[in-house]
Amino acid sequence: MISRAIEDSELKEHITSLPPDGREVFLIADDTVRMSVISATTMVNQMRANHRTGLLETYVLGQGYIAGALLSSTVKGKDRVQLDIECGGPIKGMAIEAWASGAVRGYLRNNPIPLTKPLESLDTSMLYGPGFLTVTKILEGSKTPFSGQIMLENGNLAKDLALYFQESEQTPSLFYLSIKFDKNGRVWGAGGLFLQALPGCSDETLSSLQEKASHLSPLGDALADGMSAEEYGEKEFQDFTPRHAAHIPTGFSCPCSKEHFENYLKSLPETEKKGILEGVFPLTLECFNCGTDYSFTKTETENLFREDL
């Protein structure tokens, strides 16, 4: 992956002033609930730069990246988790992949999002429409991935993810995804929260947490003001005796490379290779997952195809 430069000097200075992105893991309510708090301002801004997204696309895909980073707390080691949405609304869906190590990548199926009229709010329900949400865990050493699926009911990613865990994994959960834009439409703060009940969690605890969740301070605003994800978790959930358990760096990352695309070109049928050589150069191939462009001159391409003979 090649990271595109964030051109806005004021935005770069702001990002640099914030604590580094990361996932903070807590055990709360006498260790009966696991809580992950994500700070993701740098990740979402780098995603925006690489995918060249507008404000609306940044909001929708940024939520997907934050959700992916939160979902990565459900796997470990070299495992990874995929979040896939296919829907009938203007976005058509998104595909997100996140590793337990904290790397996240993914894309919108429609970028830019086609709209017939301007949105009057950031209510995303009409952007999704009817469709399906699928979560797949790819576990190291397992021959088959674990996958579950639900129909979209809310057109709200946080609510539909909570529904997924309730229906597919029978685990009461809560998701909170927050992106703060400044007056110029720049991402000034971004993060998320994931609460997941563990064995022994009482109905009373769940009720208390649901009540607390309805009165949370805006996470994106807090992160934009320089608060760390760890500080936010400790402050907002101080009544539930939070115990910090782990810190995992989080960031936008993709394992693609020019060599990967060279191998792809070599694998093409001879008829397609001939058509490429008769086409326009430089030949540019884009990685959907991270927006990186890889260019090949005609000489490079001819040499690749010659090597394959």
BADRENGU-188141 format. One record per residue (C-alpha): residue in three letters; x, y, z. Coordinates in steps of 0.1 Angstrom, whole numbers, plus 5000, padded with zeros to 4 digits. Each point is the difference from the previous one (the first is absolute). Example, Ala and Ser with C-alpha at 12.3 -4.5 7.8 and 13.67 -1.06 7.14 Angstrom:
! residues 2
Ala512349555078;Ser501450344993;
//
This chain:
! residues 309
Met500050005000;Ile501150354992;Ser498650275024;Arg498950314983;Ala501150335015;Ile497550195022;Glu500450344983;Asp498250225026;Ser502850145022;Glu497650105028;Leu498449665000;Lys503449835001;Glu501150225029;His496849915019;Ile500449634994;Thr503650025012;Ser498850165033;Leu497749725008;Pro500849675019;Pro500849724975;Asp497249794987;Gly499449685019;Arg497549755015;Glu499850015038;Val498549685015;Phe498350015034;Leu498249765023;Ile497250175018;Ala497149915024;Asp502149755020;Asp501549864968;Thr496649894986;Val500150244970;Arg502950064975;Met500350354987;Ser502150124971;Val500550374993;Ile501550114967;Ser501750324992;Ala500250024962;Thr500450364988;Thr503349934981;Met498649684985;Val496850174987;Asn502050294986;Gln502549774982;Met497149804987;Arg498450324986;Ala503350104983;Asn500549664984;His496549944988;Arg499450374992;Thr496650015016;Gly497750295005;Leu498450095033;Leu497149764997;Glu502149714988;Thr502550075027;Tyr497349985026;Val498649674988;Leu503349834992;Gly501650155031;Gln497349835021;Gly500849674983;Tyr503750045008;Ile499350085036;Ala497649705002;Gly502749774985;Ala502550125025;Leu497549925028;Leu499249664985;Ser503749915000;Ser499749975038;Thr498149684995;Val503049824984;Lys503649955010;Gly503549924987;Lys500150004962;Asp496249974997;Arg497950254981;Val496450104997;Gln498050114970;Leu497050235000;Asp498049994968;Ile496850194992;Glu498049954968;Cys497050224997;Gly497550164976;Gly500650375010;Pro502350254983;Ile503249875017;Lys499449644988;Gly502149895029;Met503549985013;Ala502749755007;Ile502350045031;Glu502849775012;Ala501750035033;Trp502849815017;Ala500449925037;Ser503350204997;Gly498050324994;Ala500350044962;Val496950104981;Arg499250044963;Gly496850014979;Tyr497950184974;Leu496650134991;Arg498349834971;Asn498850344987;Asn502550285003;Pro498850274996;Ile496549925013;Pro497450094974;Leu497250215015;Thr496950144983;Lys499750285026;Pro502250145028;Leu499849845034;Glu498350205027;Ser501749815028;Leu502649735006;Asp497349745004;Thr501449714980;Ser496949784997;Met499150114965;Leu503649954989;Tyr499949635009;Gly496549894991;Pro499249635002;Gly502949765001;Phe502249775020;Leu502950035025;Thr502549725002;Val502849965025;Thr502749744992;Lys502849895023;Ile503049854983;Leu502049815027;Glu503549884997;Gly500249634999;Ser496349964992;Lys499149854966;Thr496650174998;Pro499250365010;Phe497150075025;Ser497450224984;Gly496650145011;Gln497550224982;Ile496950215008;Met497750224980;Leu500550375004;Glu497250145022;Asn501150345010;Gly502250154973;Asn502350105028;Leu503249815002;Ala500450015038;Lys496549885006;Asp500249734974;Leu503349875014;Ala498449975034;Leu497149814984;Tyr502549774983;Phe501649915033;Gln496749955017;Glu498649774972;Ser503149824987;Glu502149975031;Gln497350045027;Thr502250265017;Pro498550335012;Ser502250274986;Leu500050374993;Phe501950204974;Tyr500650374998;Leu501650164970;Ser501050375001;Ile501550244974;Lys500450375007;Phe500350234971;Asp501250365004;Lys498350294983;Asn502049944968;Gly499049644997;Arg503249865013;Val500249695023;Trp501150155033;Gly499349705022;Ala498949644994;Gly499549705021;Gly497749725012;Leu498949795030;Phe499149635002;Leu498449855031;Gln499649625001;Ala498549805028;Leu502049715014;Pro498849705019;Gly498650105034;Cys498850344988;Ser496750075017;Asp496950164985;Glu500350285025;Thr503550084987;Leu498850004964;Ser497250235009;Ser502350245017;Leu502450004971;Gln497250074975;Glu498950295021;Lys503650135002;Ala500549954962;Ser497050244994;His501850285018;Leu503649964988;Ser502150314993;Pro500650034962;Leu503149794994;Gly501150174968;Asp499950345018;Ala502049875029;Leu502749854978;Ala500150324979;Asp500750195032;Gly503049785008;Met498649755024;Ser501449644995;Ala497749704995;Glu501349865033;Glu499050325019;Tyr496650004983;Gly499349655011;Glu501150065036;Lys498050325003;Glu496849904984;Phe499849665017;Gln501550085033;Asp496949875018;Phe500749664985;Thr503549975015;Pro501949974966;Arg503249805000;His502350074971;Ala501149674985;Ala501850084967;His501150254975;Ile500249924963;Pro501250254974;Thr497450064972;Gly500550124964;Phe499150004964;Ser502249744983;Cys499949764970;Pro502449734991;Cys499750074962;Ser503250074980;Lys501150064965;Glu501349645000;His496549875007;Phe498750184969;Glu502949884979;Asn499049645009;Tyr496450094991;Leu501150134966;Lys502149694994;Ser497049775007;Leu497750164974;Pro499049804969;Glu502150074968;Thr497150184983;Glu499750255029;Lys503850055000;Lys499950084963;Gly497250255005;Ile501950175028;Leu503150044978;Glu497850164973;Gly498550245025;Val501050335016;Phe503050035023;Pro501050055027;Leu497749725012;Thr498550095034;Leu498549745024;Glu498350105032;Cys499749805032;Phe496350025010;Asn500849955037;Cys502350295004;Gly499850224969;Thr503649964991;Asp500950044963;Tyr502749794985;Ser501350114966;Phe501849804973;Thr501850134970;Lys499749814967;Thr503649885003;Glu499349875036;Thr496849824988;Glu501749854970;Asn502849875022;Leu497549855025;Phe498249814972;Arg503349894985;Glu501149865034;Asp496849795001;Leu500849834967;
//
